Amino acid sequence: MTRRERVIQALKHKSPDIVPYQIDFTQQEYDKVAAYLGDWDFGSKIGNHIESVSYSGFLEGRDHNVPGKPGYVKDDFGVVWNRTGVDKDIGVLDGLVLEEPDLKGFRLPDIDLDVIRQQCKEMMENGKDTFKMLGIGFSMFERAWTLRGMENFLSDMLLEPNFANELLDAICEFNLRIIDVGLEFDVDAIHFGDDWGQQRGLIMGPKLWREFIKPRMARMFEKARNAGKFVSLHSCGDIHEIFPDLIDIGLNMYQTFQPEIYDIKKMKKEYGSHLTFWGGISTQRLLPYADPEEVKRTAVETMKIIGGNGGYVSGPTHAVPGDVPPENILALIEVYQNQDRYM
């Protein structure tokens, strides 16, 4: 069975020969593990099942560095990110693009879609048997608040709803053009990244999510589903209140499935026939602090609980951060690559 076939089996809630898996890294962690192994190409040997072309606001080939400010980058939307601190992968917001709730004089970027088109072509023709996706990061709420500021945009939902709707509609239309590019190729899924959750509950609450976010996500999901593609979503935090909504608008796979937040047995029982869960291996508590044997035991237990009757792609709950010991990554890889021995 190919890696692609395993993921598709999981998405169809059928049991593949092994549980498909995926380990993604922050650059800091990848470099740490590579140095530990003395192998800078170790990532290609893991056997990851999923690969993607992803657009998150930084079009490949552009110079995004801010002149005279080392460690600062500006994305295609004009947002400046400070990467001089702890978070060197994404960074911290530096200033606001939209200081007032008004789109006058502002327009979303006119990016060169041929760049994404070429990336998709190269991915589809690379000869790998992986499950292939087109991803859109910062796909709705995150794009809005990075332009406007988190507190400002949450206030706008209540005090300036016309502006909030106008901005979200513009973001949706922008994303739909990117989805069209992916649909020109035979990608397996469209993957959306948009963090809505806190450790407990949604940042904006379910009522505002349903009013402002759900209709736009539904439009994007519908475009993908109508083209015969699976729909995948990354959203950190506790969003279980809206699982029924997401199922209703066509979501197939949910990442990240954080065990600190979710009762994984309960979620599997309640939603496992509708959603495929991707994640489940904690980057918050397990991987940074456990020893390798505990990582192995927990990974096996999690795979047995969630992987029954398919519906599971195992992996860390987020791109592995730089505080994880390389030994724990190797323990996880050991389990994934030798499931016949551990399962």
C-alpha positions as CSV (number, residue, x, y, z in Angstrom):
1,M,0.0,0.0,0.0
2,T,1.4,3.4,-0.9
3,R,1.6,6.3,1.5
4,R,-1.1,8.1,-0.5
5,E,-3.4,5.0,-0.3
6,R,-2.9,4.8,3.4
7,V,-4.0,8.4,4.0
8,I,-7.0,8.0,1.7
9,Q,-8.0,4.8,3.6
10,A,-7.8,6.7,6.8
11,L,-10.0,9.5,5.4
12,K,-12.5,6.9,4.3
13,H,-12.5,5.5,7.8
14,K,-11.0,2.2,6.7
15,S,-8.0,0.5,8.3
16,P,-4.8,0.8,6.2
17,D,-2.0,-1.7,6.7
18,I,-0.2,0.7,9.1
19,V,-1.3,4.0,10.6
20,P,-0.1,6.8,8.3
21,Y,2.1,9.4,10.0
22,Q,3.6,12.8,9.5
23,I,6.3,14.7,11.4
24,D,6.9,18.3,10.6
25,F,9.5,20.5,12.2
26,T,10.3,24.1,13.0
27,Q,13.6,25.1,11.4
28,Q,15.2,25.3,14.8
29,E,14.2,21.7,15.7
30,Y,15.1,20.3,12.3
31,D,18.6,21.8,12.6
32,K,19.0,20.4,16.1
33,V,18.0,16.8,15.1
34,A,20.1,17.0,11.9
35,A,23.2,18.1,13.9
36,Y,22.6,15.3,16.5
37,L,22.5,12.8,13.7
38,G,25.1,14.4,11.5
39,D,22.6,14.0,8.7
40,W,21.0,17.2,7.2
41,D,18.8,15.1,4.9
42,F,17.3,12.9,7.7
43,G,13.8,14.4,7.0
44,S,13.6,12.7,3.7
45,K,14.1,9.3,5.4
46,I,11.3,9.5,7.9
47,G,8.7,8.2,5.6
48,N,6.2,11.0,6.0
49,H,2.9,10.4,4.3
50,I,1.8,14.0,3.4
51,E,3.4,16.8,1.4
52,S,2.1,20.1,0.4
53,V,2.6,23.3,-1.5
54,S,1.5,26.0,1.0
55,Y,0.9,29.7,0.7
56,S,0.9,31.6,4.0
57,G,1.6,35.1,2.9
58,F,5.2,34.8,1.7
59,L,5.4,34.1,-2.0
60,E,8.5,32.1,-2.9
61,G,11.1,34.1,-4.9
62,R,10.3,37.5,-3.3
63,D,12.7,39.3,-1.0
64,H,10.7,39.7,2.2
65,N,13.5,41.2,4.4
66,V,12.9,44.6,5.8
67,P,15.8,46.9,4.8
68,G,17.9,48.0,7.7
69,K,16.1,45.7,10.2
70,P,17.8,42.3,10.4
71,G,15.5,39.6,11.5
72,Y,12.3,41.5,10.4
73,V,10.3,40.4,7.4
74,K,7.3,41.8,5.6
75,D,4.7,39.5,4.1
76,D,2.8,40.0,0.9
77,F,0.0,41.7,2.8
78,G,2.3,44.4,4.2
79,V,2.5,42.8,7.7
80,V,5.9,43.1,9.4
81,W,7.0,40.2,11.5
82,N,9.8,40.3,14.1
83,R,11.7,37.1,14.1
84,T,14.6,38.2,16.4
85,G,13.0,36.7,19.5
86,V,12.1,33.1,20.5
87,D,9.8,32.5,17.5
88,K,12.1,32.6,14.5
89,D,9.7,30.6,12.2
90,I,6.7,32.9,12.2
91,G,7.6,35.8,14.4
92,V,5.7,38.4,16.3
93,L,3.5,41.1,14.8
94,D,5.2,44.5,14.5
95,G,2.7,47.3,13.9
96,L,-0.6,47.3,12.1
97,V,-1.5,47.5,8.4
98,L,-5.1,48.5,9.1
99,E,-5.1,50.9,12.0
100,E,-8.7,51.8,11.6
101,P,-11.8,49.7,10.7
102,D,-11.8,50.9,7.1
103,L,-10.6,49.3,3.8
104,K,-10.4,52.6,2.0
105,G,-7.1,52.8,0.2
106,F,-6.2,49.1,1.1
107,R,-6.2,46.2,-1.3
108,L,-5.1,42.6,-0.9
109,P,-1.9,41.7,-2.8
110,D,-1.9,40.8,-6.4
111,I,0.5,37.8,-6.2
112,D,1.9,35.9,-9.1
113,L,-0.2,32.8,-9.1
114,D,2.1,31.2,-11.6
115,V,4.7,30.8,-8.8
116,I,2.2,28.6,-6.9
117,R,1.2,26.9,-10.1
118,Q,4.8,25.9,-10.8
119,Q,5.2,24.6,-7.2
120,C,2.1,22.5,-7.6
121,K,3.4,21.1,-10.9
122,E,6.7,20.2,-9.4
123,M,5.1,18.5,-6.4
124,M,2.7,16.5,-8.6
125,E,5.5,15.3,-10.9
126,N,8.1,14.5,-8.2
127,G,7.5,10.7,-8.4
128,K,6.7,10.3,-4.7
129,D,3.8,8.2,-3.6
130,T,2.7,10.7,-0.9
131,F,-0.7,12.3,-0.3
132,K,-0.5,15.7,-1.8
133,M,-2.2,18.9,-0.7
134,L,-2.4,22.6,-1.5
135,G,-2.3,24.5,1.7
136,I,-3.5,28.0,2.6
137,G,-2.2,29.3,5.9
138,F,-3.7,32.2,7.8
139,S,-6.7,31.4,5.8
140,M,-9.4,33.6,7.4
141,F,-9.5,34.8,11.0
142,E,-5.7,34.8,11.3
143,R,-5.3,36.9,8.1
144,A,-7.8,39.4,9.4
145,W,-6.3,39.9,12.8
146,T,-2.7,40.0,11.5
147,L,-3.8,43.0,9.4
148,R,-5.9,44.6,12.1
149,G,-4.6,43.4,15.4
150,M,-6.2,40.6,17.5
151,E,-8.0,42.8,20.0
152,N,-9.1,45.3,17.3
153,F,-10.5,42.6,15.1
154,L,-12.4,40.9,17.9
155,S,-13.9,44.3,18.8
156,D,-14.7,44.9,15.1
157,M,-16.8,41.7,15.1
158,L,-19.1,43.4,17.7
159,L,-18.7,47.1,17.0
160,E,-17.9,47.2,13.3
161,P,-19.6,44.2,11.8
162,N,-19.9,45.7,8.3
163,F,-16.1,46.2,8.2
164,A,-15.4,42.8,9.6
165,N,-17.6,41.2,6.9
166,E,-16.1,43.3,4.1
167,L,-12.5,42.3,5.2
168,L,-13.4,38.6,5.5
169,D,-15.1,38.5,2.2
170,A,-12.0,40.0,0.5
171,I,-9.8,37.4,2.2
172,C,-12.2,34.6,1.0
173,E,-12.1,35.8,-2.6
174,F,-8.3,36.0,-2.4
175,N,-8.1,32.4,-1.2
176,L,-10.6,31.1,-3.7
177,R,-8.2,32.2,-6.5
178,I,-5.4,30.2,-4.9
179,I,-7.7,27.2,-4.5
180,D,-8.4,27.5,-8.3
181,V,-4.7,27.0,-8.9
182,G,-4.6,23.8,-6.9
183,L,-7.6,22.5,-8.6
184,E,-5.8,22.7,-12.0
185,F,-3.7,19.8,-10.7
186,D,-4.7,16.5,-9.3
187,V,-4.0,17.3,-5.7
188,D,-5.6,15.1,-3.1
189,A,-6.8,17.8,-0.7
190,I,-7.0,21.4,0.1
191,H,-5.6,22.2,3.5
192,F,-6.5,25.3,5.5
193,G,-4.7,26.8,8.5
194,D,-6.6,29.1,10.8
195,D,-6.2,29.1,14.6
196,W,-9.5,29.6,16.4
197,G,-9.0,27.9,19.7
198,Q,-7.6,28.6,23.1
199,Q,-6.7,26.0,25.7
200,R,-10.4,26.1,26.6
201,G,-12.9,27.1,24.0
202,L,-12.8,29.4,20.9
203,I,-11.1,32.7,20.9
204,M,-14.2,34.5,19.6
205,G,-16.8,32.0,20.9
206,P,-19.0,29.8,18.8
207,K,-21.7,32.5,18.1
208,L,-19.3,35.0,16.4
209,W,-17.4,32.1,14.7
210,R,-20.7,31.0,13.2
211,E,-21.6,34.5,12.1
212,F,-18.3,35.6,10.6
213,I,-16.0,32.6,10.0
214,K,-18.2,29.7,9.1
215,P,-19.9,31.2,6.0
216,R,-16.5,31.9,4.4
217,M,-15.0,28.5,5.3
218,A,-18.1,26.9,3.9
219,R,-17.5,28.6,0.5
220,M,-13.9,27.5,0.4
221,F,-14.7,23.9,1.5
222,E,-17.5,23.7,-1.0
223,K,-15.2,24.6,-3.9
224,A,-12.8,21.9,-2.9
225,R,-15.4,19.3,-2.3
226,N,-17.2,20.0,-5.5
227,A,-13.9,19.3,-7.3
228,G,-13.7,15.9,-5.6
229,K,-11.0,16.9,-3.1
230,F,-10.7,16.1,0.5
231,V,-10.7,19.1,2.9
232,S,-8.2,19.3,5.8
233,L,-8.0,22.0,8.5
234,H,-5.3,22.9,11.0
235,S,-6.6,24.9,14.0
236,C,-4.9,25.0,17.3
237,G,-6.8,24.9,20.6
238,D,-10.1,23.6,21.8
239,I,-12.7,23.9,19.0
240,H,-14.8,20.9,19.7
241,E,-17.9,23.1,20.1
242,I,-17.9,23.6,16.3
243,F,-17.0,20.1,15.2
244,P,-20.6,19.5,14.1
245,D,-20.5,22.7,12.1
246,L,-17.3,21.7,10.4
247,I,-18.6,18.3,9.6
248,D,-21.8,20.0,8.2
249,I,-19.8,22.2,5.8
250,G,-17.6,19.3,4.6
251,L,-14.5,18.9,6.7
252,N,-12.7,15.6,6.3
253,M,-9.6,15.9,8.4
254,Y,-8.8,17.9,11.6
255,Q,-5.4,18.8,12.8
256,T,-4.1,19.4,15.6
257,F,-5.7,16.9,17.9
258,Q,-4.2,18.0,21.2
259,P,-4.4,15.4,24.0
260,E,-4.1,18.2,26.7
261,I,-7.3,19.6,25.4
262,Y,-9.4,16.7,24.1
263,D,-10.5,13.4,25.7
264,I,-9.2,11.4,22.7
265,K,-11.4,8.4,23.5
266,K,-14.5,10.5,23.8
267,M,-13.8,12.5,20.6
268,K,-13.0,9.4,18.7
269,K,-16.3,7.9,19.8
270,E,-18.4,11.0,19.1
271,Y,-16.8,12.2,15.9
272,G,-14.6,9.4,14.6
273,S,-17.0,8.2,12.0
274,H,-17.1,11.7,10.5
275,L,-13.7,13.3,11.1
276,T,-10.2,11.9,10.5
277,F,-7.9,13.2,13.3
278,W,-4.4,14.2,12.5
279,G,-2.0,14.7,15.4
280,G,-2.4,13.4,18.9
281,I,1.2,13.3,19.9
282,S,1.7,16.2,22.3
283,T,4.3,18.9,21.6
284,Q,3.2,20.7,24.7
285,R,3.9,18.1,27.4
286,L,5.0,14.7,26.0
287,L,7.7,15.4,23.4
288,P,9.6,18.1,25.3
289,Y,9.6,16.5,28.8
290,A,9.1,12.7,28.5
291,D,11.9,10.1,28.1
292,P,12.1,8.1,24.8
293,E,10.4,5.0,26.3
294,E,7.4,7.1,27.4
295,V,7.2,8.7,24.0
296,K,7.1,5.2,22.4
297,R,4.4,3.9,24.9
298,T,2.2,7.0,24.5
299,A,2.5,6.9,20.7
300,V,1.5,3.3,20.5
301,E,-1.4,3.8,22.9
302,T,-2.6,6.8,21.0
303,M,-2.4,5.0,17.7
304,K,-4.4,2.1,19.1
305,I,-7.1,4.4,20.5
306,I,-7.6,6.8,17.6
307,G,-6.5,4.5,14.7
308,G,-9.3,1.9,15.1
309,N,-11.3,1.6,11.9
310,G,-9.0,4.2,10.3
311,G,-9.7,7.9,10.7
312,Y,-6.2,8.8,12.0
313,V,-3.0,10.2,10.7
314,S,-0.5,10.2,13.6
315,G,1.9,12.9,14.3
316,P,3.0,15.7,16.6
317,T,0.3,18.2,17.3
318,H,2.3,21.0,15.7
319,A,5.5,21.5,13.8
320,V,7.9,20.2,16.4
321,P,9.4,23.2,18.4
322,G,13.0,23.6,19.3
323,D,12.7,22.4,22.9
324,V,12.2,18.7,22.0
325,P,15.2,16.4,22.6
326,P,16.4,14.7,19.4
327,E,16.2,11.4,21.3
328,N,12.4,11.8,21.5
329,I,12.1,12.4,17.8
330,L,14.1,9.3,17.1
331,A,11.9,7.3,19.5
332,L,8.8,8.5,17.6
333,I,10.3,7.7,14.2
334,E,11.2,4.2,15.5
335,V,7.6,3.5,16.4
336,Y,6.3,4.8,13.1
337,Q,8.7,2.9,11.0
338,N,8.3,-0.4,12.9
339,Q,4.6,-0.6,13.6
340,D,4.5,-4.3,13.0
341,R,6.7,-4.7,16.0
342,Y,5.0,-2.1,18.3
343,M,1.4,-2.5,17.4
